[in-house]
Every structure is written in C-alpha cells, then in structure tokens.
Amino acid sequence: MTVLQDHESAGQVDAQLVHAHGMAAMITLLIAMVFGIIISLQFFLPDLTGSWLPMGWGRLRYAHTQGIMLGWLGNAFLAFLYHAVPILTGKPVTSHKLGLWLFGIWNFAVMLPGWILVLAGISQPLEWAEFPLAVDAVVIVAFLMAAVQFLPPFFRRGLENLYVSSWYIIGGLIFTLMSYPMGNIVPEFVPGAAGAAFSGLWIHDAVGLFVTPLALAILYFVIPASTGRPIYSHFLSMLGFWGLFFLYPLNGTHHYIFSVIPMEAQITAIAASALLGVIVVIVVSNLMLSQRGAGWLPRDPGLRFASMSVVFYLVVSVQGAMQAQMSLNQAVHFTDWVIGHSHLAMLGFATFAGIAGIVHAWQRLPSVRYNALAIDWAYGLLVVGITIMFLDLTIAGVIQGKLWQAGAPWLESIQASRPYWVIRSLSAIPIAAGFIALLAGLTTGPRRAGNRTVSGEMPQQAAEVQPVLAATPDKTLMMSYVVASIAGVAFFVMSVSLLGVWPKQVLAEQSALMAPQNPLPPTTAEERGRVIYAREGCAYCHTQQVRYTAADIARFGAATLAWETRFDYPHVLGTRRIGPDLARAGRTRTKDWHYLHLFAPRAAVPLSIMPSYAALFDGAPDRPLQAARDLVAYIDTLGTARELAWPEADEAARAVTLDDKWAQMSFAAPVLNGHPGRTRPRGNAPPLSLPAAEEVGQQLWLDNCSGCHGDEGRGDGPGAQWLKPQPTNLTVREYSSSRLADVLWNGVHGSAMPAWRDQAPENLAALANVVLGFSDIVEVAPPSPAELTLGELVYQTHCAECHGDGGGGDGFAANDFPITPSDFRGERPSYAESVRILKNGVEGTSMAPWTDRLDDEEILAVAHYVRQFFAGGDNPTGASQ
Amino acid sequence: MIAAIIVCLSVFFALVFTLAYFLKADLRDQIERPKYAFQDQLRRYNCETSNANSTNASTSDEQ
C-alpha cells in the first residue's frame, strides 16, 4: 500500500508531501537557527569564527534570514497547503508528480544552492532578498508551480463559498508571485534611494503578502478544526482579509522614514501602517473570539501554538503600527527594537502558526510518529525563549536609541548593548531546545499517536454545522468578491506606483536638479570594493543614509540627497546600525587605519565588535590583497562626491529647491561631514577643564586609545606597528593642555589619530589628564649658550621652513605636507627622543633623517634648541591658533 | 493628500461592507456560510481519516 493511497481514502490529502515538506521545514529551521545563534554570539565573541569569510557575520546573516523565510516557513506552509487545500476544496491538488518536483526545486534548487552561494559570497545586499538573482529566478518558478499546484481546486469550487483560509492561500500565492520579482530583481536595476523604495516594499510584502496570509490561513484553519466550532465571524475575517491585502503593500516605505524618499510616500506608508494596526485588531479579536471555551492554554497542541501565534500577532502588529509613527521611529529605528520586532513576527507569530499547521496536519497523518510530551515541551520552551528575546531586544533598542539621540559616543551604545546581546544569545537556549523538542515530537513516539489524540473532537464539530450549504449563492456577494479581488490587485499596483514608481520619478528629478555637473562615476576598483561591501553584509551593520533628523545630522553631517546614491546598484542604504553610518566615511580615516581595522578590528578600536576580515590580507595589515584595497577604495568614496562639489553644488541646488523643506534641511546642516572622528585643521578646540577624574580617564584610555598608544602610552598598542606614522610614545613627551585639547578635538590630519568630538568635554579633559600622567622625561643638563646658538642656526637654516620661526609648526612649507609639522610650543619631546627623531626621521611623515646633512654636534644642538620653544601648560597655542 | 485618499477609501469600503452585512440578512447568511461549510468539510475529512486509520491499523495488526 502506498502512502498516496492512504490519502485518497482520507480526503485526498497527500500525506507523503505533507511529511516531506514538514521534515524539510524542520531541517532548514535547525540549520537557519544555527546560523542565527552563531551571528548572535558574534556580537560579543566577534572572533568566534575567525576570519573565515563563509562563516563571517554578514554572510551568515543572509543565510539566516533566507533560511527562516524560505526554508523553514516556505516548507512549513507547503506542508500545510498539502493538508489544507484538499479539505478546503474537497478536491486534490493538481498533481502529486508536480508536488515532488516542487519539493525538489524548493529544497535542492532554491535552499541548498541559495545557502551555498550566499556563504560563498554570491548574494544580494537586499533584506529578505539575499539569495542571488539566479536563485530568485528559480524561486519565481517554484511559486508559479505552487500556484498551479494549489489554486485550481479553489477556482473549481467557486468564489462565493470560499472559506477565509482559502482566500488567504489564494491571495498569498498570487500576491507573492507579483511582489517577489519587485523586491528581488527591480533594485538590481534601479539605483540608490529609488531602489530602496522598491526594496522597502518587498521588505514589508515578504511579511505582509507571503508570510502573514499563509500564517493566517493556518490560524483560521487550525482554530475551528481544533475547537470543533466555526470561527466567530466570517464577516470579520473577510473584513480583515481585504483590509490586510489593501493596506499591507502600502506599508513598505515605513522602513525608510526620514530618508530621502519623498515624504508624501513616507506619510502614505505611515497612514497605512496605522490603519493596518486597526485591521489587525479586528482580525485578532475574531481569532480570539473563535477560541472561546478553549481556555488560556488549550489542550490541543496545534491549537495551543495557534493561540500563542495570535497573541504574538497582536503584539507585533500593534508595535509595527506604532514604530512607523515618526516620533517613535526617530528614536528606535536602526536599533535592536526593530530586530526584536522582526523576530517576534517571524519567530513568534509566523513560526508558531507554521508549527500549529504542521502539528495539526501531523496528528492526522497516517503512519507517522508523534510524541505529545515533546510537543508540549517545545511549546513551553519556545514561548519562554521568544518572549525573553523579544523583551530583551526591545529594551536594548530603547537604550541604543536614547544614547544615539543624546549624541553619546558610538561605542557607548555598543557597551550598553553587550549585556542584552548576551541575554539574547542565552534566550537561544530555550529556543533551540524547543525546536529540538519539536523535531523529537514529530519523529519519535508511537506511530499514529496523533490520530488517537484528535479522534475525540469529531462529535463536537457536528453540533454547530448549519444546513446552509444548499442555499443558492448570492450573485451580489459573488460580484462583490470579484470586485474586491480586482480592487486588491489594483491596490497592489497602486502601492507599487505610489511607493515605488512615483518616488523613483521624483528622486530622478531631484537628482537632475541637485547633482553637480559631471560627477565622476566610481572607478573599477571602487566598484569591485562595493561588491565586497555588499557580499560581506557590511550594509547590515552600517547604514549609508544620514536621515533627516537632528540627531543624525548632528552626528554624521548633512542628510543624504538622492543623487549621492545614484551609482548604487543595488542600494546599500541599510536598515540597521550596529556600527555607525558610513554615508560620510570617505576621507575620514587613513588607509593604514582602514587596513588595520579590517585585519584586526580590536587592535584599532579596542571595543569594536566588527568581525575580522583578515582573509582579505596576505597575513598582515600592511599586506592587503586586491580585495582589501578595493574595499578601502570604495569606503573612501562615501560622501566624497558631494564634498568635492561643495559648496558650489550645494548652493546652486539650495537656490532651486527653496520650496523643498527637506532638501533645505540637508543644505542647512552646520557641516557637510559631521563624522566625529574626522580630522580637522588645528584650532578652535574648547579648553580643557583640568584636572579631571582619573578613573574615568583610565577607562576611556583603555577603551579608546590603548589599541594604538598601548596601555601605558608608549605607542606600542597592538595596532601600532601597522600604522604610519606610528602612534606617539607619550612617555617621552610633554604637552600643553591647549595642545592636547587641539589634538583630541581635531585629531591629527594625515595620521590615524582621529578627532574625538563625540566625547563630552569632561571626558576629553580626563583623557588629557591621563596623557599628561604618562610623561616620564628624564631631564638632561641644560645646553650651553654656544650649543643653543648652534642649534638656532641649524634650526633656522633647515627646520624653520616647516616648523616655523617660532617652532609653532607653521612654517611657510607646512601646508604642503599631508601631516602638519610638530608644534614645539605645545609639545616637547625629551632630549633623547629629539635626537632619535633627528637621526631616524619619522616614518610616514615628511620628517626625514638628518644624519646625511647634519653632523652629531649639530643634531645635539638643534635637539636642545627645539625643546626651548615649549611654554608648558600656560601656552595658549592650539586653542588660539 | 495621498494618505488622506487611502484612509478615506479604506474607511469607505469598510463602511459599505459593514452596512451591507448588517442591513441585508441574506447577504449576511451568504457571508457567514463558508465557516459552516468548512466545519462540514472538516467533519467529513475526520470521518474519512478515522475510517482509513482503523483500516490501516487492522491491516498492520494482521501483518
């Protein structure tokens, strides 16, 4: 006896395919979960997988989300459809053979190659669309096959008798077929912010038109099937169905609130999000009322999962409607709040619905094992784990948002997040245990144990069935459904037009109006670097969009204009900031620093959690492979097009867009590049309020400076040897407080020493205090007048043209050098250090060794001479220059 | 402007649907019918499953 024959005798359900997709769902779920756990651990163990790129954070992140959406949920939904469609329609699905092909394609031509390609570095940097184009084409074919497999039985039955689950199945399959190409293919051909508009539509449609309809189809199926009573109101369910299909597609742009995408499109998405919240309350009320009498913790496992899914759906939907509103969005967007939200949607609502569908079908499958105890454990563990994860990430998001709004240093938000990231990873323990218990529940235990569990429900079901089936279908109702179907498609087309096509036109016009003439396109190397940036998932930690908010403009500089992204195919605007925004990162750091940071992130930034990209190097930061050179070349382009054209291009654009208040907001930014670490010319540093708190300073030093300067300020930190010039040995120097203020406020242009403008003045004072404390100069006997006279002669002859007559580093040639010569009025090297520098020079600067031009006596004399410029702490150099 | 149109359209459609539901009793029956029909289909499926399982069980017992 074949399995298929089993189904034909039991409602034509294809048990073989239910079983196959159920098991594939579990396997892909466990794999995707492992990816997720690894990336969650990398938040506080960033070297967990070394620098092996296939296990790098970005690639795993791509594999994780695609695995959950297509692997787990896709298979779970297909398993459910094979169970539900024959029951809903009374007819078998189109073809068992087609089902076998669909199973093979879904798992072996989509999931398997998709994961392999993504981990091998062939992917798209588009959220929920990370599999590459070749796989996308196969996904579309698979969806077409699914439509052919599952839709004909519904249409043979007639629209007027369709139960709400049927509507959701039909809607989900048709609308996913329409929206998938839009989100996965269009952004490859529409650049920058315009591409992001389409991408945003898909981010929401993936949830709203694929996941949600099929999850709700399960809930509307499992709840009445388990309680034995009809749902509370089919009217409310249909109101919810049409509301969701009309409004979900219009939500997409709420992923880019305060971006350069036209505000009208953003407001449309915000309004639709709020309305959607109302619709969801209707849907959830109906689903909850449909469970009346089942208790808070229903006995039936499928119903229990469905019931919890409804609760998660309510919370995540109300949260979604709230966070689309501008005031909340401003505070929590890009934070872990959103990650908590998406986990609640996919791992809470959709996963619980998926499990409900599988468990429900499993209980009714002939000849499968079923372990009720393990399923019970799975439920408890998953509820606990997902609730902890959601609450933890939500709180983390609020904290991150608060710190960003307050302008705190970026690393403070990283530090503050660490405990929450640890808890998030710990929450994976019950979640993983829950999924393993679920697998055990579906693969262990006696055969047909599920059948025995459900056999007691049937008499109850008969009680509420009303004899209305024979009634003549109302033509008005049928027509209204036809009209609504057409309207649903029209709303989808409207959403694409309003939130995709129209913004594309507006952004193209804006670009034409505001862009400087003849901007240089990226070079081949920069393009290659961009591909590496995309494939490694950099955009999933670093946004490339300065938003039109005060906090963003203060931290990063002028808000991003459309034309700045017009060479981005596909866009990398990003929707999450674990690291800072990079839209204005160009020319902010030296190449040495970038190479060191990519090779050994914590050597450059001790608190960094960035994964190492040592695989892009030949064993050391000073031996970058072409890939690392390309990547740094690309990063150095970010924001530079506008900078090169500034201020003329901005002024011209400002004059022709006086009626565009958002564009004016970008032009009115106090500085074009507000990156706190960017080096600036000397001067204008606020004075330090010394003395400062010592303990605070020590911690700041270790957190921010020790990577280069070493724990004790000797210039021997783990990253020091890779930087040119090497970090200063602070033990052999004295500084005036004003000079320290200047270096901390402005950085040292041309070196790896950044500005520290995101630090509070009291923190800068505390750091200066630490630096002053490092000085350990052994004084030598004072020079004789003859030595000083010789030193002055040598200095004026050879040194003054760079260092200036008065030693202020302001000689007439000083501006020609990438690194400004030392200002001896604000800093004094020890005598031995002066001699060393004169003899050896300073690698990476214009200071050459002088042994071939000066004899020993002259070197010793000028070493004495330069030291006498120093005026100590009272010298106002720096602050006044 | 666009947002206002969408809000108005959504509310309008919802109101029309709701009014029609409450004012037309036959329409109300038509709209609610599928939920009962679904129960009937479930009942039939469960009966068939139950019969099939008993047959399968007795077959496997005999084997």
Boltz contact constraints between the chains, C-beta under 6 A:
constraints:
  - contact:
      token1: [A, 9]
      token2: [B, 52]
      max_distance: 6.0
  - contact:
      token1: [A, 10]
      token2: [B, 48]
      max_distance: 6.0
  - contact:
      token1: [A, 10]
      token2: [B, 49]
      max_distance: 6.0
  - contact:
      token1: [A, 10]
      token2: [B, 52]
      max_distance: 6.0
  - contact:
      token1: [A, 11]
      token2: [B, 45]
      max_distance: 6.0
  - contact:
      token1: [A, 11]
      token2: [B, 48]
      max_distance: 6.0
  - contact:
      token1: [A, 87]
      token2: [B, 41]
      max_distance: 6.0
  - contact:
      token1: [A, 87]
      token2: [B, 45]
      max_distance: 6.0
  - contact:
      token1: [A, 161]
      token2: [B, 34]
      max_distance: 6.0
  - contact:
      token1: [A, 161]
      token2: [B, 37]
      max_distance: 6.0
  - contact:
      token1: [A, 163]
      token2: [B, 34]
      max_distance: 6.0
  - contact:
      token1: [A, 163]
      token2: [B, 38]
      max_distance: 6.0
  - contact:
      token1: [A, 225]
      token2: [B, 42]
      max_distance: 6.0
  - contact:
      token1: [A, 230]
      token2: [B, 35]
      max_distance: 6.0
  - contact:
      token1: [A, 230]
      token2: [B, 36]
      max_distance: 6.0
  - contact:
      token1: [A, 230]
      token2: [B, 39]
      max_distance: 6.0
  - contact:
      token1: [A, 231]
      token2: [B, 35]
      max_distance: 6.0
  - contact:
      token1: [A, 234]
      token2: [B, 31]
      max_distance: 6.0
  - contact:
      token1: [A, 234]
      token2: [B, 32]
      max_distance: 6.0
  - contact:
      token1: [A, 234]
      token2: [B, 34]
      max_distance: 6.0
  - contact:
      token1: [A, 234]
      token2: [B, 35]
      max_distance: 6.0
  - contact:
      token1: [A, 235]
      token2: [B, 21]
      max_distance: 6.0
  - contact:
      token1: [A, 235]
      token2: [B, 31]
      max_distance: 6.0
  - contact:
      token1: [A, 264]
      token2: [B, 2]
      max_distance: 6.0
  - contact:
      token1: [A, 267]
      token2: [B, 3]
      max_distance: 6.0
  - contact:
      token1: [A, 268]
      token2: [B, 2]
      max_distance: 6.0
  - contact:
      token1: [A, 268]
      token2: [B, 3]
      max_distance: 6.0
  - contact:
      token1: [A, 271]
      token2: [B, 3]
      max_distance: 6.0
  - contact:
      token1: [A, 271]
      token2: [B, 7]
      max_distance: 6.0
  - contact:
      token1: [A, 275]
      token2: [B, 10]
      max_distance: 6.0
  - contact:
      token1: [A, 364]
      token2: [B, 49]
      max_distance: 6.0
  - contact:
      token1: [A, 366]
      token2: [B, 56]
      max_distance: 6.0
  - contact:
      token1: [A, 451]
      token2: [B, 53]
      max_distance: 6.0
  - contact:
      token1: [A, 458]
      token2: [B, 46]
      max_distance: 6.0
  - contact:
      token1: [A, 461]
      token2: [B, 39]
      max_distance: 6.0
  - contact:
      token1: [A, 461]
      token2: [B, 43]
      max_distance: 6.0
  - contact:
      token1: [A, 462]
      token2: [B, 43]
      max_distance: 6.0
  - contact:
      token1: [A, 465]
      token2: [B, 36]
      max_distance: 6.0
  - contact:
      token1: [A, 465]
      token2: [B, 39]
      max_distance: 6.0
  - contact:
      token1: [A, 465]
      token2: [B, 40]
      max_distance: 6.0
  - contact:
      token1: [A, 466]
      token2: [B, 36]
      max_distance: 6.0
  - contact:
      token1: [A, 468]
      token2: [B, 33]
      max_distance: 6.0
  - contact:
      token1: [A, 468]
      token2: [B, 36]
      max_distance: 6.0
  - contact:
      token1: [A, 469]
      token2: [B, 37]
      max_distance: 6.0
  - contact:
      token1: [A, 474]
      token2: [B, 30]
      max_distance: 6.0
  - contact:
      token1: [A, 477]
      token2: [B, 27]
      max_distance: 6.0
  - contact:
      token1: [A, 477]
      token2: [B, 30]
      max_distance: 6.0
